[in-house]
Amino acid sequence: MNNTQKYTIGDLVSLGIIYPPEDGNHGEIHPKSSDFTPFGIPFIMASDLKYGKVNYTSCKYIPKEKADCLRKGFSVNDDVLLTHKATIGETAVVSRIDYPYIMLTPQVTFYRIKDKTKLNNLYLRYYFQTKEFQKQLKLWSGAGSTRAYIGILEQLNLSVEILEDIDDQQKIAAVLSVLDSKIELNNKINTELEQMAKTLYDYWFVQFDFPDKNSKPYKTSGGKMVWSEELKREIPEGWEAKELNDIISKSGTGLNPRKNFKLGYGENYYITIRNVKNGKIIFDDTSDRIDDDALKIIDKRSDLQVGDILFTSIEPVGITYFIHEKPKNWNINESVFTIRPNYEKITSEYLYMLLSSAEMKAFTTNVSAGSIHKGVRHTVLKTFKLPYKDKIITDNFANIISPILKRIYLIDNENQKLAELRDWLLPMLMNGQVTVKS
């Protein structure tokens, strides 16, 4: 077993959130919404830390002249970032930036290593992800409360136990980085595939440029369009307005524990709206657990089948998931709808894309109700109106899009296994139980 040494964070790094500019002008602490621009200095919030990296595509930007007047954390390449307010414990390394610095909100602290011969920054970032450190961080910050927070002085006193050999640190960081790089590449591939699927759906069922009998785009090639009073738009001749209820065979939900079963027992996953994200289901330590008996009780109500589509019914409303395989170790709660196509009229692939469409999201935004958590009811959702022709066109669409959706699913499964491998290796590598040879 490799030797480890205990330190406090303050022994190894300098850190900060708010710094005054060098000219002494202490300026404002928070930028105004009018200060943000499409380009400039990245202004990083906790939500911009994803998968161990800073997401520069989604973050806000402010002009450099404005940034220089703000009292904020000025972070540079190689700094390790850690969220310490509200969202606790997200981490990333600042890398490959083409800016003089990035700026941080008071939700994020930067950790700048004092002696790089003693500590590798990527190794530190992975150390922050260990269960032991995350447990310590959440305990000190009061995570779970609405005011969860851990201040600078407290962060300086957080304890870490790291490998003494810097070469071992670098080897461990390299191994874990390979896994994360593969996950990141897979995510990029899936983003492209998802966009391709959306474009195909829009091309066929929004723009109505599906292939006509001559394999040419229908509307662009002069296909006849007629006005639909119900849909308030033109649709191809021969099509008609339908409600969602006309093309599905089932709309159901999972089950609330209440008197039915208890949470927190067993190894099966109890899926709620927080586990359904961007066409995938997240299975991790934050998921509720249920035993085999509870799983059977829920299944009697949900009756999940291959080809069913899951649809979150409360905020965020309308996140979808295509069931490609019969669930074996998971089921859903009452806030997740399960919607089954009428296979005599449509395909699962078409239903999934319809439920995921911009039109459906606009509809659910308009009809969602509730004083605390806005949501949509089955009866309301099923009134969604859509243009419809026949089963043949959805079959033709499915033949094209099914391989794309299947590929997305398989890549997500691969990422799940890679993440599990990384998380299994992480603690053993960090405490020296497993070593990496040159």
C-alpha positions in Angstrom: 0.0 0.0 0.0 1.4 3.4 -0.9 2.0 6.0 1.9 -0.5 8.7 2.5 -0.2 11.9 4.4 -2.9 13.9 6.2 -3.2 17.7 5.6 -5.7 20.5 5.9 -6.7 22.2 2.6 -5.0 25.4 3.8 -1.6 23.5 4.0 -1.7 22.8 0.3 -3.6 25.5 -1.6 -4.5 29.1 -1.6 -8.2 29.7 -2.3 -10.8 32.4 -2.7 -14.1 33.6 -3.9 -14.0 37.4 -3.9 -10.9 39.5 -4.8 -10.7 43.2 -5.4 -9.1 44.4 -8.7 -5.4 45.4 -8.6 -6.2 49.1 -9.0 -8.1 49.0 -5.7 -11.5 49.9 -7.2 -13.8 47.6 -5.2 -16.8 48.1 -7.5 -19.9 46.0 -7.4 -20.1 42.5 -6.2 -22.8 41.2 -8.6 -23.2 42.0 -12.2 -26.6 43.2 -13.5 -28.4 41.2 -16.1 -27.7 44.0 -18.6 -24.0 43.4 -18.1 -24.0 40.0 -19.8 -22.9 39.8 -23.4 -22.5 37.0 -26.0 -18.7 37.2 -25.7 -16.1 38.4 -23.1 -14.9 36.9 -19.8 -16.7 33.7 -18.7 -18.8 34.2 -15.6 -19.0 30.8 -13.9 -21.8 29.7 -11.7 -22.3 26.3 -9.9 -24.5 25.1 -12.7 -21.6 25.5 -15.2 -19.6 22.8 -13.6 -20.4 19.5 -15.4 -18.6 16.2 -15.5 -15.4 17.7 -13.9 -15.1 20.5 -16.5 -16.3 24.0 -16.9 -19.1 24.3 -19.5 -18.2 27.4 -21.5 -21.0 26.8 -24.0 -23.7 27.4 -21.4 -22.1 30.0 -19.1 -22.7 33.7 -19.2 -20.1 36.3 -20.3 -19.3 39.9 -19.3 -17.0 42.4 -21.0 -13.5 42.5 -19.7 -13.8 46.2 -18.7 -16.8 45.4 -16.6 -15.2 42.2 -15.2 -12.2 44.2 -14.0 -14.5 46.4 -11.9 -16.2 43.5 -10.1 -15.1 42.1 -6.8 -15.0 38.4 -7.8 -12.8 35.4 -7.9 -10.3 35.6 -10.8 -9.5 32.0 -11.6 -6.9 30.8 -14.2 -5.7 27.6 -15.9 -5.0 24.7 -13.5 -7.1 26.0 -10.7 -9.4 23.4 -9.1 -13.0 24.6 -8.6 -15.4 23.5 -5.9 -19.0 24.5 -5.3 -19.7 25.4 -1.7 -23.1 27.0 -1.6 -26.6 25.5 -2.3 -25.2 22.9 -4.7 -22.4 21.4 -2.7 -19.4 19.4 -3.9 -19.4 19.8 -7.7 -15.8 20.1 -8.9 -13.8 20.9 -12.0 -10.4 21.8 -13.3 -9.9 25.1 -15.2 -8.2 24.1 -18.4 -7.7 25.1 -22.1 -9.1 28.6 -21.6 -8.3 31.4 -24.1 -9.2 34.1 -21.6 -6.9 36.0 -19.2 -9.0 34.6 -16.4 -12.5 33.4 -15.6 -14.8 34.8 -13.0 -16.7 33.0 -10.2 -19.9 33.6 -8.4 -19.9 33.3 -4.6 -21.2 29.7 -5.2 -17.8 28.6 -6.3 -14.3 28.6 -4.7 -11.0 28.2 -6.6 -8.2 26.1 -5.1 -4.7 27.1 -6.4 -2.0 24.6 -5.5 1.0 26.2 -3.6 3.6 23.5 -4.4 3.0 21.5 -7.6 5.8 19.1 -6.6 3.6 17.9 -3.8 0.1 17.9 -5.3 -1.3 17.3 -8.7 -4.4 19.5 -9.5 -6.3 16.8 -11.4 -5.6 14.3 -8.5 -7.0 16.9 -6.1 -10.1 17.2 -8.2 -10.7 13.5 -8.1 -10.0 13.4 -4.4 -12.8 15.9 -4.0 -15.1 13.4 -5.6 -14.4 10.6 -3.1 -17.3 9.6 -0.8 -15.2 10.4 2.3 -14.5 14.0 1.2 -18.0 14.6 -0.1 -19.4 13.4 3.2 -17.1 15.7 5.2 -18.0 18.6 2.9 -21.8 18.1 3.1 -21.6 17.6 6.9 -19.7 20.9 7.4 -21.9 22.8 5.0 -25.3 21.6 6.3 -26.1 20.2 2.9 -29.8 19.4 2.4 -30.9 22.7 4.0 -32.0 25.7 1.9 -29.0 27.6 3.3 -26.3 25.0 2.8 -23.0 26.8 2.7 -19.4 26.5 3.8 -17.2 29.5 4.1 -13.5 30.2 3.2 -12.1 29.8 6.7 -14.0 26.5 7.1 -12.8 25.2 3.8 -9.2 25.9 4.8 -9.7 23.5 7.7 -11.1 20.6 5.6 -9.0 17.6 6.0 -7.5 15.5 3.1 -5.3 12.4 3.1 -3.3 12.2 -0.1 -0.6 10.0 -1.5 2.9 11.4 -0.8 4.4 10.4 -4.2 3.5 13.0 -6.9 4.2 10.4 -9.6 1.6 8.1 -8.1 -0.8 11.0 -8.0 -0.2 11.8 -11.7 -0.7 8.1 -12.7 -4.0 7.9 -10.8 -5.2 11.1 -12.4 -4.3 9.8 -15.8 -6.2 6.6 -15.4 -9.3 8.3 -14.2 -9.0 10.9 -16.9 -9.0 8.3 -19.6 -12.4 7.0 -18.3 -13.8 10.5 -18.1 -12.5 11.4 -21.5 -14.3 8.4 -23.0 -17.5 9.4 -21.2 -17.1 13.0 -22.5 -16.6 11.8 -26.1 -19.7 9.5 -25.8 -21.7 12.5 -24.5 -20.6 14.5 -27.5 -21.6 11.7 -29.9 -25.0 11.4 -28.3 -25.6 15.2 -28.4 -25.0 15.0 -32.2 -27.3 11.9 -32.6 -30.0 13.6 -30.5 -29.8 16.7 -32.7 -30.0 14.5 -35.8 -33.1 12.8 -34.4 -34.8 16.1 -33.6 -34.0 17.5 -37.1 -35.5 14.4 -38.7 -38.7 14.7 -36.7 -39.0 18.4 -37.5 -38.3 17.8 -41.1 -41.1 15.2 -41.3 -43.8 16.4 -38.9 -43.2 20.1 -38.5 -42.0 21.3 -41.9 -43.9 18.4 -43.6 -41.0 17.6 -45.9 -41.3 13.8 -45.4 -40.6 11.8 -48.6 -43.5 11.9 -51.0 -44.3 9.0 -53.5 -41.4 10.2 -55.6 -39.0 10.3 -52.6 -38.9 14.1 -52.8 -39.6 16.4 -49.8 -43.4 16.8 -49.8 -44.0 20.5 -49.0 -40.9 21.8 -50.7 -41.7 19.9 -53.9 -45.2 21.5 -54.0 -47.3 19.0 -52.1 -50.7 20.4 -51.5 -51.3 22.0 -48.0 -54.7 22.8 -46.5 -55.7 24.9 -43.5 -56.6 23.1 -40.3 -58.9 25.2 -38.1 -58.3 22.9 -35.1 -54.5 23.2 -35.4 -54.5 26.8 -36.6 -52.0 26.0 -39.3 -51.6 24.4 -42.7 -51.1 20.7 -42.9 -50.7 18.3 -45.8 -53.8 17.3 -47.7 -55.2 14.1 -46.4 -53.9 14.7 -42.9 -56.2 15.6 -39.9 -56.1 16.9 -36.4 -56.0 14.4 -33.7 -55.6 14.5 -29.9 -52.8 12.6 -28.1 -55.6 10.4 -26.6 -56.5 9.2 -30.1 -53.1 7.6 -30.8 -52.1 6.1 -27.4 -53.4 3.0 -25.7 -52.4 3.7 -22.1 -51.4 6.5 -19.8 -50.4 5.5 -16.3 -48.0 6.2 -13.4 -45.9 4.5 -10.8 -46.7 4.5 -7.1 -46.2 6.7 -4.1 -44.8 4.9 -1.0 -47.4 6.1 1.6 -48.9 2.8 2.9 -47.7 0.8 0.0 -44.0 0.2 0.8 -41.0 1.8 2.4 -38.1 3.6 0.7 -34.5 3.0 1.6 -34.5 -0.8 1.6 -33.1 -3.1 -1.0 -30.9 -2.7 -4.1 -33.6 -1.6 -6.7 -33.9 2.0 -7.9 -37.0 4.1 -7.3 -37.1 6.5 -10.2 -38.5 10.0 -9.6 -38.5 13.1 -11.8 -34.9 14.0 -10.7 -33.6 10.7 -12.2 -35.1 11.3 -15.7 -32.8 13.7 -17.5 -32.3 14.4 -21.2 -33.6 11.1 -22.6 -31.8 9.0 -20.0 -32.3 7.6 -16.5 -29.6 8.4 -13.9 -28.8 5.5 -11.6 -26.5 6.7 -8.8 -26.2 7.1 -5.0 -28.7 9.9 -4.9 -31.5 7.6 -6.2 -34.0 6.2 -3.7 -33.9 2.4 -3.2 -36.6 -0.2 -2.9 -36.7 -3.9 -2.2 -38.0 -6.7 -4.4 -41.4 -6.7 -2.8 -41.9 -3.0 -3.4 -40.7 -3.4 -7.0 -43.5 -6.0 -7.6 -46.1 -3.7 -6.0 -45.2 -0.8 -8.2 -45.0 -2.9 -11.3 -48.6 -4.0 -10.8 -49.6 -0.3 -11.3 -47.0 0.9 -13.8 -46.8 -2.2 -15.9 -43.8 -0.9 -17.8 -43.2 -2.5 -21.2 -40.6 -2.2 -23.9 -41.7 0.7 -26.2 -43.4 2.7 -23.4 -42.4 6.3 -23.0 -41.8 7.9 -19.6 -42.8 11.5 -19.2 -42.2 13.7 -16.1 -45.5 15.3 -15.0 -44.2 18.0 -12.6 -41.4 20.5 -12.9 -39.4 20.0 -15.0 -42.4 18.9 -17.0 -41.9 16.8 -20.2 -38.6 15.1 -19.7 -38.8 11.9 -21.7 -37.3 8.4 -21.7 -37.7 5.6 -24.2 -37.9 2.1 -22.6 -35.7 -0.1 -24.8 -35.5 -3.0 -22.4 -37.9 -4.4 -19.8 -36.9 -2.8 -16.5 -35.4 -5.4 -14.1 -34.2 -3.4 -11.1 -36.1 -0.1 -11.2 -39.6 1.4 -11.4 -41.2 4.8 -11.2 -43.1 7.0 -8.8 -46.4 8.7 -9.3 -44.9 11.8 -10.8 -43.6 10.0 -13.8 -46.2 9.1 -16.5 -45.8 6.0 -18.6 -47.4 6.4 -22.0 -48.0 3.5 -24.5 -48.6 4.0 -28.2 -51.6 2.5 -29.9 -49.6 0.3 -32.2 -52.3 0.1 -34.8 -51.8 3.9 -35.3 -48.3 4.9 -34.4 -44.9 3.6 -33.4 -43.0 4.0 -30.1 -40.2 6.0 -32.0 -42.8 8.5 -33.3 -44.4 8.8 -29.9 -41.1 9.4 -28.2 -40.2 12.2 -30.6 -43.6 13.7 -30.4 -43.5 13.8 -26.6 -40.0 15.3 -26.7 -40.9 17.9 -29.3 -40.8 21.7 -28.9 -44.5 21.8 -29.6 -45.2 19.5 -26.7 -43.0 21.5 -24.4 -44.8 24.7 -25.3 -48.1 23.0 -24.7 -47.2 21.7 -21.2 -45.7 25.0 -20.3 -49.0 26.7 -21.1 -51.3 24.2 -19.3 -49.2 23.3 -16.3 -50.8 24.3 -13.0 -50.0 24.2 -9.3 -49.2 26.7 -6.5 -46.0 24.9 -5.3 -44.9 22.6 -8.1 -46.4 23.2 -11.5 -47.5 20.0 -13.3 -49.8 18.5 -15.9 -52.5 16.0 -15.4 -53.2 12.9 -17.7 -56.5 14.3 -18.8 -55.0 17.6 -19.9 -51.9 16.1 -21.5 -54.1 13.8 -23.6 -55.8 16.8 -25.2 -52.6 17.9 -27.0 -53.5 18.3 -30.7 -51.3 17.1 -33.5 -51.4 16.5 -37.3 -51.9 12.9 -38.2 -52.0 10.9 -41.5 -51.7 7.1 -40.9 -49.6 4.3 -39.5 -47.6 4.0 -42.7 -45.8 7.3 -42.3 -44.9 6.6 -38.7 -43.6 3.2 -39.7 -41.4 4.8 -42.4 -40.2 7.4 -39.9 -39.4 4.6 -37.4 -37.3 2.7 -39.9 -35.0 5.7 -40.2 -34.9 6.9 -36.6 -34.9 3.6 -34.7 -31.2 2.9 -35.3 -30.3 6.4 -34.1 -32.3 6.0 -30.8 -30.9 2.6 -30.2 -27.4 3.9 -30.7 -28.0 6.7 -28.2 -29.3 4.1 -25.7 -26.3 1.8 -26.1 -23.9 4.7 -25.6 -25.7 5.8 -22.5 -25.4 2.2 -21.1 -21.7 2.3 -21.9 -21.3 5.6 -20.1 -23.1 4.2 -17.1 -20.7 1.3 -16.9 -17.7 3.5 -17.3 -18.9 5.8 -14.5 -19.4 2.8 -12.3 -15.9 1.6 -13.0 -14.5 5.0 -12.3 -16.4 5.3 -9.0 -15.3 1.8 -8.0 -11.7 2.5 -8.7 -11.6 6.0 -7.2 -11.4 5.2 -3.5 -9.0 2.2 -3.9 -6.7 4.3 -6.0 -6.8 7.2 -3.6 -6.0 5.2 -0.5 -3.3 3.1 -2.2 -5.2 -0.2 -2.2 -4.7 -0.3 -6.0 -1.6 1.0 -7.6 -0.9 2.0 -11.2 2.2 0.7 -12.8 4.2 2.6 -15.4 
